[in-house]
Amino acid sequence: MKIIDQIYINGQFVKPLGTEELELINPANKQVIGRVVLGNAQDTRLAIAAAKAAFKTYSKTTVKQRTDMLQRLHDALMNKFDQLTQATIEEYGAPVSVATMLTKLAADAFLHTKEVAEEYEFTRIAGKAKVHMEPLGVVGAITPWNANSTHIANKLAPALAAGCTVVLKPSELSAIQTQLFAECIHEAGIPAGVINIVNGRGEVVGEEMTHNPDIAVMAFTGSTRVGKMIAMGAAEQLKRVTLELGGKSPNVILDDADFTKAIPLAVSAGFINSGQACLAGTRLIVPESRLEEVKRLIKTAIDAVKVGNLSDKTSLIGPMVNQKQFDTVQRYIRQAIEAGAELVAGGEGSPEGLEGGYFVKPTVFANVTNDMAIAREEVFGPVLVILTYKTEEEAVEIANDTSYGLQAFVSSGSLERANRVAEQIVAGRISVNGLHDEPKAPFGGFKQSGIGREHGIFGIEEYLEPKAIIGHDALLV
Ligand code: NAD
């Protein structure tokens, strides 16, 4: 039983003034594994004050001092690699292969950002002006539960590289993972006040951050609903806002693709992180004439998907994070069936033998049209829909007929065709013939998937504002 009764303010672990307690539950067996004491608005104000005071000196540090800190944060995370991974398995329910990948992504984020910062021109010339890219101030970072360490690292690394200080509010469901991350920050010797962490509810700690005038940037990852509330609140003081929100990503399989490879890949793309992934390719768009073949291949691919046993390196799907998420996924499955969708695999309930956790059956629907809720709304679970097209133009039209635009996938036997289709899709990232990642490429969405970008130069620039000095090279004559 882990008791998380401290938050991290001004370089110290302190008891929060807030007294509300929340149980932490292992989603694989519904056992209580810990308790977190939540911070309140006053705790948040203390954290913001510490970050504001630290900004005065931190914003003046050299790039070398900051990149050294990024290296130390990477090293500290690597030192706690196994503990962080284990906590991700127990508290979030990720299978071991996924948890390992998430910890590695978190540690690597600091290294990739370090490399980019070392090359970045913080001062440059624009015509006759000297332009300084200046850190904006205190960042209010809010992150979700589905990849706790990775999301935290993706906010901290660019903010620190830019010279900003941070108040972080992670998901209240991830307190054990966050505690380990906070210990890494402490062990990395990050100066007091540069990073502050307050566990707490969104409507308490998050609200205070959104409205507090001493925060200059709100950097949010989470649902589109909450993202809009933050954007509206932040507008009062014209805070910079970055929003990494939801998705309903299309996966277009062109008729010349090798279906025996593209379909198993589509199952992996759809079920990334147990389907609890904003970038999951949950709308599979296939040629109408090949539907029966697709259904056959999908069934075979799903039969090979291992659900449960999180310590098995070959397990792909873990439980949903909590009862609420389990109920949401069940409701979507039920509604799709009622709306006339055809169940190709899975369905309501838990897989046999896994009823003791929040496990859902990997589910695939056919006979779906793109106006149905199951095709339009983010389920955030292992649920795919198959949509059909007659022509390449129609495939692109269906892919883009969504309020989201975070990620897309395209498969084709011809690179020229695949790239032609990829160029026409409105999404922040498009992965051609595979599940590719490029940590220095921008990550973020069009439309309701968000505002702004993470990763690489694009990520660092979200925390900078240009200042031009004109006449810097001439005396009055
Ligand atoms: P959520 O929006 O409910 O919560 C995210 C965070 O916001 C949590 O820390 C929560 O406490 C906080 N929050 C809640 N209400 C708030 C408020 N009024 N003010 C300020 N903060 C508040 O989302 P979730 O259920 O934790 O996560 C799942 C969602 O996140 C999905 O929609 C998913 O697509 C999205 N997501 C997006 C990305 C991305 O990079 N685009 C990555 C992962 C998850």
Boltz pocket constraint, residues with backbone or C-beta under 6 A from the ligand:
constraints:
  - pocket:
      binder: B
      contacts: [[A, 142], [A, 143], [A, 144], [A, 145], [A, 146], [A, 169], [A, 170], [A, 171], [A, 172], [A, 200], [A, 201], [A, 202], [A, 203], [A, 205], [A, 206], [A, 207], [A, 210], [A, 221], [A, 222], [A, 223], [A, 224], [A, 226], [A, 227], [A, 229], [A, 230], [A, 243], [A, 244], [A, 245], [A, 246], [A, 247], [A, 276], [A, 277], [A, 278], [A, 378], [A, 380], [A, 406], [A, 449], [A, 450]]
      max_distance: 6.0
